[in-house]
């Protein structure tokens, strides 16, 4: 029986690159995203290129019942999910007071609530089977406050903290959790987050989605709890632990503006 991976945010960027890696290794894939056209094109490509089975689930994770709908889809088809990749997420650039509240609320729903719900729904069957892996997409942003992207940075801090706590609770069950914490990465995220004017993407080196995906894939297999790709990102994370919080938050603001 082939192993199965479920990947959210699979229509491009890191989700697509991870899907390619899993398909190459012979996994059955359940791909989740909002765009049916993109998912169907990816399904056709992966099935023809890697001769693996691909299921497409068109869902908007900003909708309250989306996580349960996804779980119901796999349960009704008796699909056992061996690996859960919570990759879906988005950001928004600008002062919090000037942003659209609905967009901020949707961001919290996708980046935190849906991720938490999917973990809860799929981790219990994993525990019963005595094996499984969860990869949650955090960010270097998880280690610091983010003026001009306040909700996004806070949401990634939640993902990191939640993943680390869950990894301890699951010790001895055969289920592992990895929080992947990339820095600026060319995934299309920057366009959707209105980051064209942000110094974060203009002045800092951007990694490719393919290299970050390969790193995350490897570290998940190695059961690493917190995975930070790239020397500079590791240096940033280390520096945050030693600098005063007032310096960190003003430094992030200076870089972003």
C-alpha positions as CSV (number, residue, x, y, z in Angstrom):
1,X,0.0,0.0,0.0
2,X,1.4,3.4,-1.0
3,X,1.9,6.1,1.7
4,X,-0.2,9.2,1.5
5,X,0.6,12.9,2.0
6,X,-1.9,15.7,2.3
7,X,-0.6,19.1,1.3
8,X,-2.5,22.4,1.8
9,X,-1.6,25.4,-0.3
10,X,-0.5,23.0,-3.0
11,X,-1.3,25.1,-6.1
12,X,2.1,26.8,-6.2
13,X,5.2,27.8,-4.3
14,X,6.4,25.6,-1.5
15,X,3.3,23.4,-1.7
16,X,3.9,22.5,-5.3
17,X,7.6,21.9,-4.8
18,X,6.9,19.6,-1.8
19,X,4.3,17.8,-3.9
20,X,6.9,17.1,-6.5
21,X,9.3,15.7,-3.9
22,X,6.7,13.4,-2.4
23,X,5.5,12.3,-5.9
24,X,9.0,11.4,-6.9
25,X,9.3,9.2,-3.8
26,X,6.1,7.4,-4.7
27,X,3.6,8.9,-2.3
28,X,-0.1,9.2,-3.1
29,X,-1.0,12.9,-2.9
30,X,-4.0,14.7,-1.6
31,X,-3.6,18.3,-2.8
32,X,-5.7,21.1,-1.3
33,X,-6.0,24.7,-2.5
34,X,-8.6,27.2,-3.7
35,X,-7.8,27.1,-7.4
36,X,-9.4,24.1,-9.2
37,X,-7.8,24.9,-12.5
38,X,-4.3,25.0,-11.0
39,X,-4.8,21.8,-9.0
40,X,-6.1,19.9,-11.9
41,X,-3.2,20.9,-14.1
42,X,-0.8,19.9,-11.3
43,X,-2.6,16.6,-10.9
44,X,-2.2,15.8,-14.6
45,X,1.5,16.7,-14.5
46,X,2.3,14.7,-11.4
47,X,0.4,11.6,-12.5
48,X,2.0,11.6,-15.9
49,X,5.5,12.5,-14.7
50,X,5.7,10.3,-11.6
51,X,2.9,7.7,-12.2
52,X,1.4,8.3,-8.8
53,X,-2.2,8.8,-7.7
54,X,-3.3,12.4,-7.0
55,X,-6.6,13.5,-5.3
56,X,-7.7,17.2,-5.7
57,X,-9.7,18.9,-2.9
58,X,-10.8,22.4,-3.8
59,X,-11.2,24.3,-0.4
60,X,-10.7,27.8,0.9
61,X,-9.2,27.4,4.4
62,X,-10.5,30.8,5.4
63,X,-13.9,29.2,5.6
64,X,-14.8,27.9,9.0
65,X,-15.7,24.3,8.1
66,X,-12.9,23.8,5.6
67,X,-10.7,21.6,7.8
68,X,-13.6,19.3,8.7
69,X,-14.6,19.1,5.0
70,X,-11.1,18.0,4.0
71,X,-11.0,15.4,6.8
72,X,-14.4,14.1,5.8
73,X,-13.2,13.8,2.2
74,X,-10.3,11.5,3.1
75,X,-12.4,9.5,5.7
76,X,-15.2,8.8,3.2
77,X,-12.6,7.5,0.7
78,X,-10.7,5.6,3.3
79,X,-7.6,7.5,2.7
80,X,-5.1,7.2,5.5
81,X,-3.0,10.3,5.7
82,X,0.6,9.3,6.8
83,X,2.0,12.9,6.4
84,X,0.2,16.2,6.9
85,X,1.8,19.3,5.4
86,X,0.2,22.5,6.6
87,X,1.6,24.8,4.0
88,X,-1.3,27.1,3.3
89,X,-1.0,30.7,4.5
90,X,-0.8,34.3,3.5
91,X,0.3,37.7,4.8
92,X,-0.5,41.4,4.3
93,X,1.8,44.4,4.4
94,X,0.8,47.7,6.0
95,X,-0.1,49.3,9.3
96,X,-2.6,47.2,11.3
97,X,-5.0,50.2,11.7
98,X,-5.1,50.8,8.0
99,X,-5.6,47.2,6.9
100,X,-8.9,45.4,6.0
101,X,-10.2,43.6,9.1
102,X,-11.8,40.9,7.1
103,X,-8.5,40.1,5.5
104,X,-6.7,40.0,8.8
105,X,-9.4,37.7,10.2
106,X,-9.1,35.4,7.2
107,X,-5.3,35.3,7.7
108,X,-5.8,34.2,11.3
109,X,-8.2,31.6,10.2
110,X,-5.9,30.1,7.5
111,X,-2.5,30.5,9.2
112,X,-3.6,29.4,12.7
113,X,-7.1,28.0,13.2
114,X,-7.3,25.7,10.1
115,X,-3.8,24.5,10.7
116,X,-4.6,23.7,14.3
117,X,-7.9,21.9,13.3
118,X,-6.2,19.8,10.6
119,X,-3.5,18.8,13.1
120,X,-6.2,17.7,15.6
121,X,-8.2,15.8,13.1
122,X,-5.3,13.9,11.6
123,X,-3.0,13.4,14.6
124,X,-5.4,11.1,16.4
125,X,-5.5,8.4,13.6
126,X,-1.7,8.8,13.3
127,X,-1.4,8.0,17.0
128,X,-3.6,5.0,16.7
129,X,-1.5,3.6,13.9
130,X,1.7,4.5,15.8
131,X,3.3,6.5,13.0
132,X,2.9,9.8,11.1
133,X,4.6,13.1,10.4
134,X,3.3,16.7,10.5
135,X,5.1,19.6,8.8
136,X,3.8,23.0,9.7
137,X,4.9,26.1,7.8
138,X,6.2,28.6,10.3
139,X,8.8,31.3,9.4
140,X,11.8,33.2,10.6
141,X,9.0,35.8,11.4
142,X,7.9,33.5,14.2
143,X,10.9,34.5,16.3
144,X,10.2,38.3,16.4
145,X,7.4,40.9,16.4
146,X,6.6,42.3,12.9
147,X,5.5,45.9,12.7
148,X,3.7,46.5,9.3
149,X,2.9,42.8,9.2
150,X,1.7,42.4,12.8
151,X,-0.9,39.7,12.4
152,X,1.2,37.6,10.0
153,X,4.2,37.6,12.3
154,X,2.0,36.8,15.3
155,X,0.4,33.9,13.4
156,X,3.8,32.4,12.6
157,X,4.8,32.7,16.3
158,X,1.6,30.6,17.1
159,X,2.6,28.0,14.5
160,X,6.1,27.6,16.0
161,X,5.0,27.5,19.6
162,X,2.1,25.1,18.8
163,X,4.4,22.8,16.8
164,X,7.1,22.7,19.5
165,X,4.5,21.9,22.2
166,X,2.9,19.3,20.1
167,X,6.2,17.6,19.4
168,X,6.7,17.0,23.1
169,X,3.2,15.7,23.7
170,X,3.7,13.2,20.9
171,X,7.0,11.8,22.1
172,X,6.9,8.1,22.1
173,X,3.8,7.8,19.9
174,X,5.6,7.4,16.6
175,X,4.3,10.7,15.3
176,X,6.6,13.7,14.8
177,X,6.1,17.4,14.2
178,X,8.4,19.7,12.3
179,X,8.1,23.5,12.1
180,X,9.8,24.8,8.9
181,X,10.9,28.4,9.4
182,X,12.2,29.9,6.1
183,X,13.2,33.5,5.5
184,X,12.1,35.5,2.5
185,X,11.3,33.0,-0.3
186,X,10.2,33.5,-3.9
187,X,6.8,31.7,-3.8
188,X,4.3,34.3,-5.0
189,X,3.6,35.1,-1.4
190,X,5.2,38.5,-1.7
191,X,2.8,39.5,-4.4
192,X,-0.3,38.4,-2.5
193,X,0.9,40.1,0.7
194,X,1.5,43.5,-1.1
195,X,5.2,43.3,-0.3
196,X,6.4,45.0,-3.5
197,X,7.4,48.0,-1.5
198,X,8.7,46.2,1.6
199,X,12.5,46.2,2.3
200,X,12.1,42.6,3.4
201,X,11.9,41.3,-0.2
202,X,13.8,44.2,-1.9
203,X,17.0,44.2,0.2
204,X,17.3,40.7,1.7
205,X,18.4,37.6,-0.2
206,X,15.4,35.5,-1.3
207,X,15.6,31.7,-1.4
208,X,13.9,29.7,-4.1
209,X,10.9,27.6,-3.3
210,X,12.6,24.5,-4.5
211,X,15.6,24.7,-2.2
212,X,13.5,25.5,0.8
213,X,11.1,22.6,0.0
214,X,14.1,20.2,-0.3
215,X,15.4,21.4,3.1
216,X,12.1,21.0,4.8
217,X,11.5,17.6,3.3
218,X,14.9,16.4,4.5
219,X,14.5,17.8,8.0
220,X,11.0,16.4,8.4
221,X,12.4,12.9,7.5
222,X,15.1,13.5,10.1
223,X,12.4,14.3,12.7
224,X,13.8,17.8,13.3
225,X,11.4,19.8,15.4
226,X,12.5,23.3,14.3
227,X,14.1,23.6,10.9
228,X,15.6,27.0,9.8
229,X,17.1,26.9,6.3
230,X,20.0,29.1,5.3
231,X,23.0,30.5,7.3
232,X,21.7,34.1,7.4
233,X,18.3,32.9,8.7
234,X,20.0,30.9,11.4
235,X,22.0,34.0,12.3
236,X,18.9,36.1,12.5
237,X,17.2,33.7,14.8
238,X,20.3,33.4,17.0
239,X,20.6,37.2,17.2
240,X,17.0,37.7,18.2
241,X,17.7,35.6,21.4
242,X,20.4,38.0,22.5
243,X,19.1,41.4,21.4
244,X,16.7,43.4,23.6
245,X,13.1,43.1,22.5
246,X,12.9,46.9,21.9
247,X,15.9,46.7,19.5
248,X,14.4,43.7,17.7
249,X,11.0,45.2,17.0
250,X,12.4,48.5,15.8
251,X,15.0,46.7,13.7
252,X,12.3,44.7,12.0
253,X,10.3,47.8,11.4
254,X,13.3,49.6,9.8
255,X,13.9,46.6,7.5
256,X,10.3,46.3,6.4
257,X,9.5,50.0,5.8
